[in-house]
Amino acid sequence: MTPRQKRIWMVVGIVGGVGLAATLALQAFQDNLMYFQSPTQVLEQPIAGERSFRLGGLVEPGSVTREPGNLEVRFRITDNVEAIEVSYAGLLPDLFREGQGVIVRGKLGADGLFVAEEVLAKHDENYMPPEVAESLRMPPLIKQVEAGGA
Amino acid sequence: MIPELGHFALVLALLLALGQSWFGLLGAARGRVAWMRAAETSVAGQWWLLLLSFAALVWSFVRFDFSVAYVANTSNSLLPLFYRIAAAWGGHEGSLLLWALILASWSAAIVFFSRQMPLPFRSRVLGILGLVSVGFILFLLSTSNPFDRLMPAAPEGRDLNPLLQDFALAVHPPTLYLGYVGLAVPFAFACATLLEGRQEVDWARWARPWTLVAWLCLTVGITLGSWWAYYELGWGGYWFWDPVENASFMPWLMATALVHSLAVTEKRGLFRSWTLLLAVSAFSLSLLGTFLVRSGVLVSVHAFATDPSRGLFILGFLVAVIGGALTLYAWRAPALQAPGGFAPTSREAFLLFNNALLVAAAGLILVGTLYPLFMDALGLGKISVGPPYFGIAFLVPMVPLLLLMVFGMHAAWKYSRLGTAKRPLLMLLPLALLAAVGLILAGYDHFSLAAFAGFGVALWLMGSSLVAPWQRRDRWRSLPAGFWGMTLAHFGVGLFTLGVTGVESYRIERDLSLAPGESATLMGYAFRFDGTREVQGPNYAAVEGSFTVTREGQPVTVLTSQKRLYASGGNPMTEAGIHVSPRRDLFVALGEDLGAGKWSMRLQYKPLIRYVWLGALLMALGGLLATADRRYRVQLRQEEGQPA
């Protein structure tokens, strides 16, 4: 190959490689975008079926139940207006508590049960994920959250 | 009284920082030696004052002064002395004060160690650093004063977040800050070069050791954070693509690119304006990281309390620094000319690819980190970008980077020549692939193409990094430290790749419900749950679960995991039980009482995970070795003899 041909091939290789890389990255980006919804939004315009999304709110007091000895736990996530039933089989984070703000990632079943793959609670008991704080419908609670953030 | 002294020292430090930038920049512009000397004196004074200020804060912690709001918020009377000292940077205000102190320390180090630089250049560097310092101290004084008093004093403090009561986390922030703030030094060098319109590339040689030290601190800081998250958060992961982790990782990628491009600029005088731009970008990203962490715009495990005014201040500061530096760049950089060219497979070309790929990785991570913020700001819904995106976005540029690295470190400057390394490299490839197959067959239960490729590349890379020292084995003593540093760091990259491949391909994580006496088996390791008991610690009470681990009937270890409740209240905390060996970690975390005599728990098998951190530490160690290279010091001694 002449140097000129070599250069052309190199440019072709680089352009092709960059194109492939960009396609892969974009595809991954598309696939991993996850929406956040509050229980009210879920009921208004549900993201049903295959797509995972994140659901956030407070763990409704008194809603956490499990059969003794069973790993699966059920609780309701509420924004103080609506509530969604969630099922999760796994270790709950240390900061998971009734009345605490949490975000769960998973899918909504046709029966209205949200099957969570992951439960996130934040690491400071005074800290509330901003999405959750905003989605709550009861102003005094939001105030309390903001005041607690000091 | 002591806290007021600290506050007062901070105010004086601000004045001296102003003096440092004024005398530094104007003195150099007008060529007044006395002014330039005054800038150096300001640096020294500022350093002592900030040290005094920080000592006053630590003193308030040691003496339980709960009349200081920050002390009352982040410590209490049961906290052991070591963590009371560490608590000084366990919250927002104190960590910023530490930041300012570290910045002053870097400036002082420049005054002390960089005597070979011409006085005007050095004083411009100090002037720029002074401006950054002014910004930070103003930020401290106006929005986050650690010395604010509580009226009346709190009878008891609220405690340091129990998660932070840990050795690795006590040293993680200072190390990380050393790196973050250290990137201000190459930034200042770049700005000074642009201000002066300097055509020589000697600044690249002066900047290299500083950049290396900042880079290695950043490396160690990130590694410590990852290690801590692994054992303390109780999840057993080592990297979460959490926005704040990304905020530290992006500057690291840029700094890595900068370390390499500085080499080209120093040795060959090429990539001049690119190197300058990288230096500016690396520090800009580290400021952006601060903004993301401190302003509370991000949901993250690291987010401290949020306060909009802080966010606004940092945003303004960010715009001023980045905007200012980029304007300067746009104005002055076109005047820089690059001499000569290079062949398509010369060392320059390889380093160019290295830079392009590292910057691409940083860019892809930046997109994923900021995209949700933009969407939210534009009212287009709340979204997040899942960790799998970052995994792929990182892998896409890293695979070609690793492959190019195998050859790149042997390439000659300017010409396309691999020399005597070519044959050993090609011979190493089948060996590495064979070893990868052997590793998989010997260690794991199934074959995975990704693991095969990952192990193969990792082993090839490790082998490649050893080729050069092997070929020069008869003159090891005469090889420069920089050579050994490069070898070690690249070997570390290989080891890191090996670890990541192993743990990502063959880790097993299982959440289970077990009663005492029951067991579960992971990769041949049988974990028997032996039940729980109560344990009393210095400032906590805990339930401790005990597990006997056996393999083919032979005892391996007994692991314990605790669920702790700290006396200061708050939520329970999990302490994981971990058994370490060169081949794998075994990891147990106790969950909660599920009733009916059963407990929930997470059992994990983590193959090769130690090599992830070991590899990263070798990279840092390589950086340290390279910093010790004689030619940086020889330069110093020669010019010390000359009149300044």
Interface residues (C-beta under 8 A of the other chain):
Chain A: K6 R7 M10 G17 A21 L24 A25 A28 F29 D31 N32 L33 M34 Y35 F36 R54 R66 P68 G69 N70 L71 A89 G90 L91 L92 D94 L95 R97 I103 K122 H123 D124 E125 N126 Y127 P129 P130 E131 G149 A150
Chain B: N73 N161 L163 L233 G234 G296 V297 V299 V301 A303 A305 T306 D307 P344 A360 L364 V367 G368 G381 K382 I383 S384 V385 G386 P387 P388 Y389 G391 I392 A393 V396 P397 P400 D511 L512 S513 A515 K563 G570 N571 P572 M573 T574 A589 G591 E592 L594 G595 A596 G597 K598 S600 M601 R602
